[in-house]
Amino acid sequence: MKTRDHEWLRTFRPAQRLKTEMENRGVQLRFLFREEAAALLQPDGAAGFDPRDTLVLLRGALPRDLPFRLEEAGWTCVNSARSAALANDKLETFRFFSAFGYRLPATIDAETVDAASELAAESAFPSPPWILKPRFGSRGEGVRLMSGAAELDAFLAAKDSGEFILQEYIAECEGTDIRVFFAAGRVIASAVRRAPAGSVVSNACSGGAMRKAPSRDPLVREAERLALEMGNLAGLYYGAADFLPSMNGNGTAEPVLCELNAAPGFEELEKQCGIDVAGPLAAAIADYPRAKL
């Protein structure tokens, strides 16, 4: 989280929802900001905690090496450092699942593109427009549609820092995706999200809207099946998978994985869709030690 104010957490609905649901299950939940979590690595920084009966629930933007360091120090992280690292790296997500034969939008490391004009002529990669996004981004921040080689060349030449990936643009999704929130091997919630007019970003924090996904829709059912299968393959105990509706060679729609999320938010799922996410998520976390035996 981008604050160090514990008082702010008292008004942050998702935090209070999760805290209440955990307490209802006899589990104490204490929030630590990134600096406080890093203190767990120090000999005297774990006062009040015992690694043998404590789970570190990773949420928000954290230094990428922190989960690995916590695990090396004996703490159990949920999600695991390895699975969270995979989900948070969009390029590695593409490589990982492509190796297993899953269909994803064609993706390359934008940093390796010497000239977008050369890329446009490369038949192995789809023609523009393209989606450009931060390799390690979240919340839809920094995602943009590139109309062609000239625009991409100009952006890459002007950017100050950060790693970016270039993705195939799935035009038929028309700004719509299916988000599947899962935990402990089952689906907690599914929603259809839609980007605002003129945008390709469907995240609620960017103005996107969502509604509860129709449970009998074959496309939704397949997205849910894939979310559980791919989440398990990635090692995620809980998370969310975002799928783009895309036409296959048979002329029917199929869900194509766009992104995995190892620490998805759920406030808008509860608000806009009327789905209880905090309760099932808290139950899954409370059952984590038994579920992993």
C-alpha positions in Angstrom: 0.0 0.0 0.0 1.1 3.5 -0.7 0.6 4.7 2.9 2.2 4.2 6.3 -0.9 5.4 8.2 -2.4 2.6 10.2 -5.3 4.9 11.0 -6.2 5.0 7.3 -6.7 1.3 7.4 -9.7 1.8 9.8 -11.6 3.5 6.9 -10.3 1.1 4.1 -13.2 -1.2 3.6 -11.4 -4.2 2.2 -8.9 -4.2 5.1 -11.7 -4.1 7.7 -13.8 -6.7 5.8 -10.9 -9.1 5.8 -10.0 -8.4 9.4 -13.6 -9.0 10.6 -13.9 -12.2 8.6 -10.6 -13.5 10.0 -11.5 -12.6 13.6 -14.8 -14.5 13.1 -12.7 -17.5 12.4 -10.5 -17.1 15.4 -7.5 -15.8 13.4 -5.7 -12.6 14.4 -4.9 -10.3 11.5 -2.3 -7.6 11.9 -1.4 -5.3 9.0 2.2 -4.5 8.3 3.4 -1.9 5.7 6.4 -2.8 3.6 9.0 -1.3 6.0 7.4 -3.2 9.0 7.4 -6.4 7.0 11.0 -6.0 6.2 11.7 -5.7 9.9 10.7 -9.4 10.3 14.0 -10.2 8.8 15.8 -8.6 11.7 16.6 -10.6 14.9 14.6 -8.3 17.1 12.0 -7.4 14.5 9.5 -10.2 14.9 8.2 -9.3 18.4 4.8 -10.9 18.9 5.1 -13.2 15.9 6.3 -16.8 15.6 7.1 -18.1 12.1 5.7 -21.5 13.2 2.2 -20.3 13.4 2.2 -17.1 11.4 1.3 -16.6 7.7 2.5 -13.6 5.8 -0.3 -12.6 3.5 1.3 -10.6 0.7 -0.8 -7.6 -0.5 0.0 -4.5 -2.4 3.2 -3.3 -4.0 6.2 -4.8 -2.4 9.9 -5.0 -3.3 10.2 -8.0 -5.6 12.9 -9.7 -3.4 11.1 -9.3 -0.1 8.9 -12.5 -0.3 12.0 -14.5 -1.1 13.9 -13.0 1.8 11.0 -13.7 4.2 10.8 -17.3 3.1 14.6 -17.7 3.5 14.2 -16.4 7.1 11.6 -19.1 7.8 8.3 -17.3 7.2 5.5 -18.8 5.2 4.2 -16.4 2.6 0.8 -16.6 0.9 1.2 -16.6 -2.0 4.6 -18.2 -2.2 7.5 -16.1 -3.4 7.9 -18.1 -6.5 4.3 -18.1 -7.5 3.8 -14.4 -6.8 7.0 -13.6 -8.8 5.6 -15.5 -11.8 2.2 -13.9 -11.6 3.7 -10.4 -11.2 5.9 -10.7 -14.2 3.8 -10.5 -17.3 6.5 -11.6 -19.7 7.4 -14.7 -17.6 3.6 -15.5 -17.3 3.4 -15.6 -21.1 6.5 -17.8 -21.4 5.5 -20.1 -18.6 2.0 -20.9 -19.9 2.9 -20.9 -23.6 5.4 -23.7 -22.8 2.4 -25.7 -21.6 0.4 -25.0 -24.8 -2.1 -22.5 -23.4 -3.2 -19.7 -25.7 -2.3 -16.2 -24.6 -1.9 -12.9 -26.6 1.5 -12.9 -28.4 3.9 -11.1 -26.1 7.5 -9.9 -26.5 9.9 -7.9 -24.4 9.6 -4.3 -25.7 13.2 -3.6 -24.5 14.5 -6.0 -27.2 12.8 -4.1 -30.0 15.5 -2.1 -31.7 13.1 -0.5 -34.1 9.3 -1.0 -34.1 9.3 -0.5 -37.9 11.3 -3.8 -38.1 8.8 -5.4 -35.8 5.9 -4.4 -38.0 7.5 -6.2 -40.9 8.1 -9.3 -38.8 5.5 -11.9 -39.8 5.9 -13.9 -36.6 4.3 -11.1 -34.5 0.8 -9.8 -35.1 0.4 -6.5 -37.0 -0.6 -3.3 -35.1 -2.3 -2.0 -33.2 -0.5 -3.4 -30.1 -0.9 -3.2 -26.4 2.1 -1.8 -24.5 2.2 -2.3 -20.7 4.7 -2.3 -17.9 6.2 -5.7 -17.4 5.6 -5.5 -13.6 2.6 -3.2 -13.5 -0.7 -3.5 -11.8 -4.1 -1.8 -11.6 -4.0 -1.1 -15.4 -1.5 1.7 -14.8 0.7 2.5 -17.8 -1.3 0.4 -20.2 -1.7 2.0 -23.6 -2.7 1.2 -27.2 0.0 1.7 -29.8 -1.4 2.5 -33.2 1.7 1.5 -35.1 5.5 1.5 -35.4 6.0 5.2 -35.4 4.1 5.7 -32.1 5.9 2.8 -30.5 9.3 4.0 -31.6 8.6 7.5 -30.2 7.4 6.1 -26.8 10.4 3.8 -26.4 12.8 6.6 -27.3 11.3 9.0 -24.8 10.6 6.8 -21.8 12.8 7.4 -18.7 12.7 4.0 -17.0 10.8 0.8 -16.5 10.5 -2.4 -18.4 7.7 -2.8 -20.9 6.1 -5.6 -22.9 4.3 -5.5 -26.2 1.2 -7.6 -26.6 -1.1 -8.7 -29.4 -4.3 -6.6 -29.4 -7.3 -8.8 -29.2 -9.8 -6.6 -31.0 -12.8 -8.8 -30.7 -12.9 -8.5 -26.9 -13.9 -4.8 -27.4 -12.6 -3.7 -24.0 -14.2 -6.6 -22.1 -12.6 -9.2 -20.0 -13.6 -11.9 -17.5 -12.1 -11.8 -14.1 -12.1 -15.0 -12.0 -11.2 -14.7 -8.3 -10.2 -18.1 -6.8 -8.8 -19.5 -3.5 -8.0 -22.9 -2.2 -8.9 -24.6 -5.5 -12.3 -23.1 -6.0 -13.8 -20.1 -7.6 -15.0 -17.4 -5.2 -16.3 -14.9 -7.8 -16.4 -14.2 -11.5 -17.2 -10.9 -13.1 -17.4 -9.4 -16.6 -15.4 -6.1 -16.7 -15.7 -3.4 -19.3 -13.4 -0.5 -20.0 -14.8 3.0 -20.3 -15.3 4.4 -23.8 -12.0 5.2 -25.5 -9.9 3.0 -23.1 -8.5 -0.5 -23.2 -8.2 -0.7 -19.4 -11.1 -2.4 -17.6 -9.8 -2.0 -14.1 -12.3 -0.4 -11.8 -9.7 2.0 -10.4 -9.4 3.3 -14.0 -13.1 3.8 -14.5 -14.1 0.3 -15.6 -17.4 -1.2 -14.7 -18.1 -4.8 -13.7 -21.1 -7.1 -13.3 -21.5 -10.6 -12.0 -20.7 -13.1 -14.7 -23.5 -15.3 -15.9 -22.7 -18.6 -14.3 -24.3 -20.7 -17.1 -22.4 -19.0 -19.9 -20.0 -21.6 -21.5 -17.4 -18.9 -22.0 -17.5 -18.1 -18.3 -17.4 -21.7 -17.3 -14.4 -22.3 -19.4 -12.7 -19.2 -17.9 -13.3 -20.6 -14.4 -12.0 -24.0 -15.3 -8.8 -22.5 -16.8 -8.4 -20.1 -13.9 -8.3 -23.0 -11.4 -6.1 -25.1 -13.7 -3.6 -22.4 -14.5 -3.6 -20.9 -11.0 -2.7 -24.3 -9.6 0.0 -24.8 -12.3 1.5 -21.5 -11.3 1.4 -22.4 -7.6 -1.0 -19.7 -6.5 -3.1 -20.5 -3.4 -5.3 -17.6 -4.2 -5.5 -15.0 -6.9 -7.3 -13.8 -9.9 -7.1 -14.6 -13.6 -8.2 -12.1 -16.3 -9.4 -13.6 -19.6 -10.1 -11.9 -23.0 -12.9 -13.3 -25.1 -11.3 -14.2 -28.4 -12.4 -16.1 -31.5 -10.7 -19.4 -32.2 -10.2 -21.2 -35.5 -13.6 -22.8 -35.3 -15.3 -19.4 -35.2 -16.4 -19.7 -31.5 -15.3 -17.6 -28.6 -12.8 -18.9 -26.1 -11.1 -17.3 -23.0 -7.5 -16.3 -23.6 -5.4 -15.5 -20.5 -4.3 -11.9 -20.3 -2.9 -11.7 -16.8 -2.6 -13.4 -13.5 -2.8 -11.5 -10.2 -1.2 -12.8 -7.0 -2.8 -10.2 -4.8 -6.1 -9.1 -6.4 -8.3 -6.5 -4.9 -11.9 -7.3 -4.1 -13.6 -4.1 -3.1 -15.3 -3.5 -6.4 -16.3 -7.1 -6.8 -18.2 -6.8 -3.6 -19.6 -3.4 -4.3 -20.6 -3.7 -7.9 -21.5 -7.4 -8.0 -22.8 -8.0 -4.6 -20.5 -11.0 -4.1 -19.0 -11.9 -0.7 -15.3 -12.3 -1.4 -13.8 -11.5 2.0 -15.6 -14.3 3.7 -14.5 -17.2 1.4 -11.0 -15.7 1.1 -10.6 -15.5 4.9 -11.9 -19.1 5.2 -9.3 -20.2 2.7 -6.5 -18.4 4.5 -7.6 -19.8 7.8 -7.5 -23.3 6.3 -4.1 -22.8 4.6 -2.0 -25.0 7.0 -4.4 -27.9 6.7 -4.9 -27.4 3.0 -1.1 -27.7 2.4 -0.7 -30.9 4.4 
